[in-house]
């Protein structure tokens, strides 16, 4: 082969190599760009629900932990009401649960519960204050998964039974000694989340997030507006477009990084007025949501016929967050 031919081959090879490197760099830059966090809004409100199905505590700051959103010694949905057969009790069965208001005692030793025409119930955070000896463990189930809880005592049982006007209701606590549910193995029509995700008495994700703009848009379609509290989110974001949270793959707030697991399918709990405990006769906002917030056909094994609003999140990095924090997201 002549020197000229060799020279041409070298040039062609060099050009090919440059093209490969350039293409790889552009692809890398494109992928990296897709993973960049961009500002999408601000934290408007933070809600912690210590007792599942009871009222929220509106707080100014919190800690995003693997177990859920934590405020001081109270962690979101780590207390559960069960009936005389130790079956989970929620707003679906007892609508008046939504009127039970939790708070934390000044000394941080007690979960306080107040309700209409009831005296304040003091629930010790430390289970050793409930009874002498080993704490009583109660077996129960949350959405087809076994979980246990520490019995919170006879005083709490009497208080709940009086409030519900029916005997046998108990309060359980998933403290640090209780093995949490495996969120990755939760029975669903489609796999979501990842290994290591856990749940206490939460429904699907350790965190729930919605934008105020989403509810504002929904209210434009309703005869009677509803509160964002009808949807019981942990984190409310403002300053973004309606329903944009559907497409946030990763969310960074303060030091925490949260991960999209699934959209939140909505049920008749959202029809119960959080201020009165009375359900809407017209089944709103569910009736309206079903007209325009259904899932795609390929997602029906997961969501079935439920309308979607807000998102369930897992956690990739623990950290603190506060009202007013900038919210960043990687959009998908």
Long-range contacts (C-beta under 8 A, 24 or more apart in sequence): 34-330, 35-250, 35-330, 36-330, 37-250, 37-252, 37-328, 37-329, 37-330, 38-328, 38-329, 38-330, 38-331, 39-326, 39-327, 39-328, 40-237, 40-239, 40-240, 40-244, 40-248, 40-327, 40-328, 40-329, 40-331, 41-211, 41-237, 41-238, 41-239, 41-240, 41-326, 41-327, 42-237, 42-238, 42-239, 42-324, 42-325, 42-326, 42-327, 43-235, 43-236, 43-237, 43-253, 43-321, 43-322, 43-323, 43-324, 43-325, 43-327, 44-212, 44-236, 44-237, 44-238, 44-323, 45-228, 45-235, 45-236, 45-323, 46-234, 46-235, 46-236, 46-321, 46-322, 46-323, 47-229, 47-232, 47-233, 47-234, 47-235, 47-236, 48-74, 48-75, 48-76, 48-234, 49-76, 49-77, 49-102, 49-232, 49-234, 50-74, 50-75, 50-76, 50-77, 50-78, 50-79, 50-102, 50-111, 51-77, 51-79, 51-80, 51-81, 51-100, 51-102, 51-111, 51-113, 51-171, 52-77, 52-79, 52-80, 52-81, 52-88, 52-90, 52-201, 52-202, 53-81, 53-89, 53-90, 53-91, 53-94, 53-97, 53-98, 53-269, 54-81, 54-97, 54-98, 54-100, 54-101, 54-102, 54-113, 55-98, 55-99, 55-100, 55-101, 55-102, 55-274, 56-229, 56-232, 57-102, 57-103, 57-104, 60-322, 60-323, 61-320, 61-321, 61-322, 61-323, 62-320, 62-321, 62-322, 63-318, 63-319, 63-320, 63-321, 64-207, 64-253, 64-254, 64-256, 64-258, 64-315, 64-318, 64-319, 64-320, 64-321, 65-315, 65-318, 66-196, 66-198, 66-206, 66-315, 66-318, 67-180, 67-198, 67-200, 67-206, 68-200, 68-202, 68-206, 68-207, 69-206, 69-207, 69-234, 69-235, 71-104, 72-104, 72-108, 73-104, 73-108, 73-125, 74-102, 74-104, 74-111, 74-125, 75-200, 76-200, 76-202, 76-206, 76-207, 76-234, 77-200, 77-201, 77-202, 78-173, 78-174, 78-175, 78-200, 78-201, 79-111, 79-123, 79-152, 79-171, 79-172, 79-173, 79-174, 79-201, 80-140, 80-142, 80-149, 80-171, 80-172, 80-173, 80-174, 80-201, 81-160, 81-169, 81-170, 81-171, 81-172, 82-138, 82-140, 82-149, 82-169, 82-170, 82-172, 83-168, 83-169, 84-167, 84-168, 84-169, 85-168, 86-138, 86-139, 86-140, 86-170, 87-140, 87-141, 88-140, 88-141, 88-142, 88-201, 89-169, 90-269, 91-269, 91-272, 92-267, 92-268, 92-269, 94-164, 95-272, 95-277, 95-278, 95-279, 96-163, 96-164, 96-277, 97-277, 98-272, 98-274, 98-277, 99-276, 99-277, 100-163, 113-159, 115-163, 118-159, 118-162, 118-163, 119-159, 121-155, 121-156, 121-159, 122-155, 123-152, 123-153, 123-156, 123-171, 123-173, 124-152, 124-153, 127-152, 127-173, 127-175, 138-170, 138-172, 140-172, 142-181, 142-199, 142-201, 143-186, 143-187, 143-203, 143-204, 144-186, 144-187, 145-181, 145-182, 145-185, 145-186, 145-187, 145-199, 146-181, 147-174, 147-178, 147-179, 147-180, 147-181, 147-200, 147-201, 148-172, 148-174, 148-178, 148-179, 149-173, 149-174, 149-178, 150-174, 150-175, 150-177, 150-178, 174-200, 174-201, 183-261, 183-314, 188-302, 189-300, 189-301, 189-302, 189-303, 189-304, 190-299, 190-301, 190-302, 192-261, 192-262, 192-302, 192-312, 193-261, 193-262, 193-314, 194-259, 194-314, 197-261, 197-314, 197-315, 203-312, 204-261, 204-262, 204-264, 204-312, 205-261, 205-262, 205-264, 205-311, 205-312, 205-313, 205-314, 206-313, 206-314, 206-315, 207-234, 207-235, 207-258, 207-312, 207-313, 207-314, 207-315, 208-232, 208-233, 208-234, 208-235, 208-264, 208-310, 208-311, 208-312, 208-313, 209-233, 209-234, 209-235, 209-236, 209-237, 209-245, 209-251, 209-258, 209-310, 209-311, 209-313, 210-235, 210-236, 210-237, 210-245, 210-264, 210-309, 210-310, 210-311, 211-236, 211-237, 211-238, 211-240, 211-242, 211-243, 211-244, 211-245, 212-236, 212-237, 212-238, 213-238, 213-239, 213-240, 213-241, 213-242, 213-244, 214-242, 214-243, 214-245, 214-309, 214-310, 216-242, 217-242, 217-243, 218-285, 218-288, 218-289, 218-309, 221-288, 221-292, 222-284, 222-285, 222-288, 223-284, 224-280, 224-284, 226-270, 226-284, 226-285, 227-274, 227-275, 229-274, 230-270, 230-271, 230-272, 230-273, 230-274, 230-285, 231-264, 231-266, 231-270, 231-309, 231-310, 232-269, 233-310, 235-321, 237-327, 240-327, 245-310, 245-311, 246-308, 246-311, 247-331, 247-332, 248-311, 248-329, 248-330, 248-331, 248-332, 249-329, 249-330, 249-331, 249-332, 250-316, 250-329, 250-330, 251-313, 251-327, 251-328, 251-329, 252-327, 252-328, 252-329, 253-319, 253-321, 253-325, 253-326, 253-327, 253-328, 254-319, 254-320, 254-321, 254-322, 254-325, 255-317, 255-318, 255-319, 255-320, 255-321, 256-315, 256-317, 256-318, 256-319, 256-320, 256-321, 257-315, 257-316, 257-317, 257-319, 258-313, 258-314, 258-315, 258-316, 259-313, 259-314, 259-315, 259-316, 260-311, 260-313, 260-332, 261-311, 261-312, 261-313, 261-314, 262-302, 262-311, 262-312, 263-295, 263-303, 263-308, 263-309, 263-310, 263-311, 263-312, 264-308, 264-309, 264-310, 264-311, 264-312, 265-303, 265-304, 265-306, 265-307, 265-308, 266-293, 266-306, 266-307, 266-308, 266-309, 267-306
